[in-house]
Amino acid sequence: MTATANERLSAVTAAAVVFADTFESGLTAEHVAPSLTCAEVDALSAVLAETGHREAAARWIAAHGGQDDEECDTHHEVDPDEYVATWLIS
């Protein structure tokens, strides 16, 4: 049996919610975010923000941004809340 588009969307949404609930922890962000690339932390933060964890998304950006010490780095001296708000879909 092939899943319908709605069933797949439902499954992906459920998986995203579980992912976000798991990675919303500030302690995890502090330990992991500095080792991620800018693109990786943006992707993770996008899932967090779009599943209702906007504060956690900003926390991940802030925890990662502390290691971006070059002006050319994406998260160098950005306001995490404003940064997350610029690419939110909802």
C-alpha angles and dihedrals in degrees: 000000000000119000117241121236090256092051091050092047090050091050093048091048092050091049091049091052092051090047092050094045088053097047100040091093115119091209091056090048092052092051101039108028097071090059095051126091118245091255092051095051091045091053093047092046091049091057090047093049096045092051092054101269099114095147090052090049090054090046090056091049091049093047091049095041092063089072094047097093100156121084089231091059113106096233099038108137097340126148101244095212093050092044093053091046092057094066103032115126097200 
